[in-house]
Amino acid sequence: MSGIPPYYDWIAHHAGRRPRQLAIHDLQTERRFTYADLDHRTNRLTAALAALGIGKGDRVALLAPNCAEYFELQFACGRIGAIMLPLNWRLAVPELEYILGDSTPKLLIYDKSFAAAARDLAKLCKTAHLLEIDHEQPDSAYERALAGGAAIPAPIPLNHDDIGMVMYTSGTTGHPKGAIITHGMVLWNCINLGIPALISPQTVQLVVLPLFHTGGLNCYANPVLHAGGTILIMRAFDPGLALDYISDPAFGITHFFAVPAPYQFMMQHPKFQGADLTRLQVAGVGGAPCALSILEGWTARGVPLVQGWGMTETSPAGTMLDAADAIRKLGSAGKALMHTAIRIVDDQGSDVSSGAIGELLIKGPNITPGYWNRPEATASAFTDGWLHTGDAARMDEEGFVYIVDRWKDMYISGGENVYPAEVENVLFQLPQVADAAIIGVPNERWGEVGMAIIVRKPGQMLEEGDVIQHCLGKLAKFKVPQLVSFIDALPRNATGKVLKRELRTQFVGADKPAIT
């Protein structure tokens, strides 16, 4: 690349400092890219984008399973000031049509497995250019674009406030909102998260969360690349295969991050007890409250899970529990990261006392400036510069934060607040339970009561009365679920979070009468 690389471009930096260091190993295709390789491919993609007339402020969408191209596109966009738009491939065409209509990308890059959807979307949204990735064909359209002879443009000067990405968050109601991700947010996350997560040039991380999601891209993949380490990318999560990779000394995996569900599925896998976990230095968990049974199960194998909290709008890390406190403060999401401030407030916006539950607010250079094309949503999300997270939390006398639940998932039974995560912890103590969730359902006497929705382990017997009896004596009576339903699997999003809105639709519905 001609000229001086932009200061935020750590791929170019490491290509000069440690060119032969392995940057990315794509486990699905067995492709391996050193930092020199990654820098070269990023240069060629930058040239291909510029040849299509894509420049500063233009959007480029990517619809693909986990692959190295996510990072090639991220840094190519950065070199010309374009904006990357990672798309959730689990969404239906009408859902993606809204996102593309809102963000208006000039180019849609797609994996061949989504060819039909990509063509439909290009017609519906009048997307000017399409580019197909096909890892089985060395002369695919994507590879031909990289091999083209277009001149590599000079890097565009940017600052921390320039937009690098727009990530659409899955809203609970209505259309998703595009969270603006600046270059500064990504950098501050690398700093905030990289230090307590012990990330260095020797770090080797197994990446399992979807890369269209901030958890996959930034916990800890981008911080690892920022430090000059190595990421191993799984195309899709498989618990047994993940345990095999972690156990294999040839990979030397030191870091792992996931939401609670993958840890749960790995813990329940027959390979778990025999897996070699001794090389894991940091196993991070976040994205949702983690059941104590999961924390205890991994701790028993010598791997205390390091909890953290964050969201797309916070880039994503907001709090993290230091590894030294992982056992002593089991269940805590830690304290605010270095360049971040947090508060816990009541409905009037006043700080709550130690131990009291309120809404978590956050402020700092890692926070989004707002939502794409949504000035009203941006305005309502902030109070005096503090972002409303929508998470219910409490802080103990030492300043450690505990995420109680999503504020919206709380329900009120007989005038008492019930946080489903607390009840779910008790349900997971039942050995017959493979998965569980609690929702509030209408009740004429109490306003709302809890419904336990449970997935039994294969071959296990468990009835409604067993569940309720188990909860009695372990929970206050108003927290004990009054209803129990059994299903084959809980609905989850791409990162593994339980979709409670779908459970409420299934078991309550808009027009169902109160349950008596």
Residue, then its C-alpha position, 0 to 999 in steps of 0.5 A: m500500500s502506498g503512503i503511510p498506513p492509517y494508525y488504526d490498521w494493526i494488520a499493516h503494523h503486524a505485517g511489518r513487525r511479524p509477517r510470518q506470524l499466523a494470524i488466521h486459521d480457518l478450520q473449515t477450509e484449512r486455509r492459513f493466513t500469516y499477517a503478511d498474507l492477510d495484509h496482502r489480501t486486504n490490499r487486494l480487496t481494497a483495490a477491488l472495492a475502490a475499482l467499484g467506486i466504493g469510498k468513504g462513507d459507502r456501505v459494504a454488506l457481507l452475508a456469510p458464515n464464519c470465515a476469514e473474509y470478515f477480517e479482510l473486509q473489515f480492514a479493507c473498508g478501513r483503508i478507504g473509509a467505507i463502512m462494513l455491514p455484517l449481516n445475520w445469515r439466520l434472518a429471512v429475506p424480508e428481514l434482511e430486506y429491511i436492513l439493506g433498505d435502511s443501510t443501502p450498501k453499494l456492494l453485497i458480498y455473499d457466500k455461495s450458500f446464500a446465493a439465492a437470497a443474495r440475488d433476491l435482495a439485490k433486486l429488492c434493494k437495488t444493490a449495485h454490485l454482488l460478489e460471491i465467495d466460494h471456497e471450493q473454487p479457487d477462481s471464484a468471483y471473490e478471488r478473481a476480484l482480489a487477483g485483479g490488477a486494480a491499483i491500490p488506493a492510498p489510505i484514507p485519513l480517518n479519526h476515532d469518530d469515523i464510522g467503521m461498521v454498522m451492526y443491526t441489533s435484534g430488537t424485541t419489538g419492531h425493526p432492528k436498529g443499526a448500532i453505529i460502531t466507530h473506529g475508536m470504539v473498536l480500538w477502546n475495546c481492544i484496550n479495555l478487554g485485551i489487558p484483563a483478558l491477558i491477550s498478547p502476541q502468544t494468544v491463540q483463540l478458538v472463535v466460535l460465536p458468529l462473526f456478524h455479531t459483536g461477540g464473535l468479532n470483538c470477544y476476543a478476535n479483534p483484540v487478539l489481532h490487535a495484539g498480533g496473536t492468532i485466531l482459529i475460526m470455526r464455521a459453526f459451533d459444535p460442542g464435541l469438535a470444540l472440545d477436540y480443538i481445545s484438547d489438541p496440543a498442536f493448536g495450543i489454544t489459550h483463549f475461548f469466549a462464548v455465551p452460556a449456551p455453548y459452555q452448557f452444551m460442552m459441559q453436557h457432552p460425553k467428551f467434557q470430562g476427558a478433555d484436556l483443558t490445561r492450556l486454557q488461560v482465559a475462558g470468557v463468558g458473557g451475553a446473558p446471565c450464566a447459570l451457577s451450575i455452568l460456572e461450577g461445572w467448569t470450575a470443577r474441571g479447573v477452568p473458572l469462567v471469567q464473566g463479563w458484560g456488554m452489548t453491541e452498543t458498548s463495542p461490546a465490553g463494559t465490565m469484566l471479572d478478573a481471573a483472580d476473582a472468578i471463584r471468589k466472586l462466582g456469578s459476578a460480571g466484575k467491575a467497569l473496564m478501565h476506560t468506562a464508567i457505570r452506574i446503577v439507577d432506579d426508575q427516577g434516575s437516582d443511584v441505588s444503594s449497595g445491593a439494590i437492583g436497578e438499571l445499569l447505565i454506561k458511559g465512555p469512549n467505547i459507547t456508540p454515538g447512536y443508531w443509523n437513521r434513527p435520531e429518535a431512538t438515539a435520543s431516547a437511549f441516552t440521558d446526559g450522555w449515559l447509555h440506558t442498557g436495559d439490564a437489571a443489575r446490582m453492585d455489592e459492597e466491594g463494587f462488583v456488578y451482578i447482572v440480574d436479568r434483562w430489565k424487560d424480562m423481569y415480571i411482577s408477581g403479587g407486587e414483587n419483582v421476579y428476575p427469571a435468571e434467579v429461578e433458572n439457576v434453581l431449575f438447572q440444579l435438577p439433573q434431568v434438566a438439559d435446558a430451561a427458561i422462565i417467563g412471566v404469564p398473566n394471572e388474574r390473582w397475582g398479575e403474573v406468575g412464572m412459567a418454567i419451560i424445560v427441555r429434558k435430558p434424553g431418556q430422563m423423566l421429569e414431571e411438573g410436580d417434580v419441578i415445583q417441589h424442587c423449587l419450594g424451599k429454595l425460592a420465596k413462594f412468589k418466585v416458584p413457577q406455578l406452571v411447567s411446560f416441556i418442549d424439545a428445544l428452546p428457541r435461540n438466536a445465532t449467539g445462543k441467547v434464549l429468545k424469550r419473546e418467542l416463548r411468550t408468543q408461543f405460550v401466552g400469545a397476544d389474545k390469550p386470556a389470563i391464566t387462573 
